[in-house]
Amino acid sequence: MKLVVAVLNPIALGDIKDRVLAIGVRGMTITEVHGFGHEPGHAEVYRGAEYEVDFVPKLRIEIVTDDEEADEIVDVIARWATTGHVGDGKVWVMPVDTAVRVSTGERGVAAI
């Protein structure tokens, strides 16, 4: 099993969700996160005071899948998240040793 993790611009979520569901993904976890990479922070003004925003809002998408589907999921995410600009995000894949469906006790691929 694999864990596909993507940290993306929030505007990409609608397209990503629709496209991964269309290829058979049965579930995902979405978390609102903040971070920075090559995309620089920016200055904002609040109540007349300017301050630097170092961390940019992003979404973290996590999908546990079987080994054979991981590359296709990565391809779909990368295709539909890109705008061609700095800050589009990153996708990576990690191995998953065990998954357990808490409600039934199923383990392995059956649990995802």
C-alpha positions in Angstrom: 0.0 0.0 0.0 1.0 3.6 -0.5 0.2 7.0 1.0 -0.1 9.7 -1.7 0.4 13.2 -0.1 -0.2 16.4 -1.9 0.3 19.9 -0.6 -1.5 22.2 -3.0 -3.1 25.6 -3.6 -6.6 25.5 -2.2 -8.2 26.5 -5.5 -7.2 23.1 -7.0 -9.4 21.1 -4.6 -12.6 20.9 -6.6 -10.9 19.6 -9.8 -8.7 17.2 -7.8 -11.6 15.7 -5.8 -13.7 15.2 -9.0 -10.8 13.7 -11.0 -9.5 11.2 -8.3 -13.1 10.0 -7.6 -13.5 9.4 -11.3 -10.5 7.1 -11.4 -11.9 5.0 -8.4 -10.4 6.6 -5.3 -12.8 5.8 -2.4 -11.7 8.4 0.1 -9.2 11.1 1.0 -8.3 13.3 3.9 -8.0 17.1 3.5 -6.3 19.3 6.0 -5.8 23.1 5.9 -2.1 23.8 6.4 0.4 26.7 6.1 3.9 26.5 4.9 6.5 27.9 2.5 8.8 26.6 -0.1 10.0 28.4 -3.2 7.0 30.6 -3.1 7.9 33.7 -1.0 5.7 35.2 1.7 4.1 38.5 1.1 3.2 41.7 3.0 -0.3 42.5 4.2 -1.8 45.5 6.0 -4.0 45.0 9.0 -5.4 48.0 10.8 -2.9 50.3 9.2 0.1 48.2 10.2 2.1 46.2 7.6 3.3 42.8 8.5 5.0 40.0 6.6 3.1 36.7 6.0 5.8 34.0 5.9 3.5 31.0 5.7 1.2 30.5 2.7 -2.2 28.7 3.1 -2.3 25.4 1.4 -4.3 22.1 1.5 -2.8 18.8 2.3 -4.5 15.9 0.6 -3.8 12.3 1.8 -4.9 9.2 -0.1 -4.1 5.6 1.0 -4.2 3.3 -2.0 -2.8 0.1 -3.3 0.6 0.1 -5.0 -0.8 -0.2 -8.5 -3.0 3.0 -8.3 -0.5 5.3 -6.7 1.2 6.5 -9.9 -2.1 7.2 -11.6 -3.3 9.2 -8.6 -0.1 11.3 -8.6 -0.4 11.9 -12.4 -4.1 13.1 -11.9 -3.2 15.4 -9.1 -0.2 16.9 -10.8 -2.1 17.4 -14.0 -5.1 19.2 -12.4 -3.2 21.2 -9.8 -0.8 22.9 -12.1 -1.2 26.5 -13.1 2.4 26.8 -14.3 3.3 29.2 -11.5 5.4 29.0 -8.4 3.3 27.7 -5.5 1.3 25.1 -7.3 2.5 22.5 -4.7 4.2 19.2 -4.2 3.1 15.5 -4.4 5.0 12.6 -2.8 4.4 8.9 -2.1 5.3 6.9 1.0 4.9 3.2 1.8 2.2 2.1 4.2 2.9 -0.9 6.3 -0.6 -1.5 7.8 -4.1 -0.1 7.5 -7.0 -1.1 9.7 -10.7 -0.3 9.2 -11.7 0.4 12.8 -15.4 -0.4 12.4 -14.8 -3.9 11.0 -11.2 -4.8 11.9 -10.3 -5.4 8.2 -6.6 -5.1 7.5 -4.5 -4.3 4.5 -5.9 -3.2 1.1 -9.4 -4.3 2.2 -9.3 -1.6 4.9 -8.8 1.2 2.4 
